[in-house]
Amino acid sequence: MTAMTVPTDTLTTNRLLDAVQESGQYPTRAEAERVTRVVLSALGAHVTGDERVDLARALPEEAARLIASQIPVTQRLTAAEFVDSIAARAEGATPATARWDVSSVLGVLPPLIGDDLVTRILAQLPPGYALLFGRADLGPMA
């Protein structure tokens, strides 16, 4: 792990959940925690190699376990399929609420884990994920 990969201050569970709760405007901490668990579990199956290790290292212990415990998928989902998979996992979720949830979690990661690591993660994923991380997707269309 390089010094540029992870910010020097340690990310805590409280800081992560506070950011998700604020970003998603969730009324309770429990809701923010539920959404964070679902989204990070799904992401953990799609990030591999050094990026997966560095992501787990950058996250608080509980979140790191969610990432590390996932079996890597053999075929990565498109961003739209990823959102649909979140909708299928969450009771009562629709594609619109799932997109909100995904963006609420992934969108808080760049300032918390570092832009360099997010850039490396995005390089592994199919086009379209940048928007979920709160970035403009200026790459070529697939």
Buried (B, 14 or more C-beta within 10 A) or exposed (E): EEEEBBBEEEBEBEBBBBBBBEBBEBEEEEBBBBBBBBBBBBBBBBBBEBBBBBBBBBBBEBBBBBBBEBEEEEEBBBBEEBBBBBBEBBEEBEEEBBBBBBBBBBBBBBEBBBBBBBBBBBEBBBBBBBBBBBBEBEEEEE
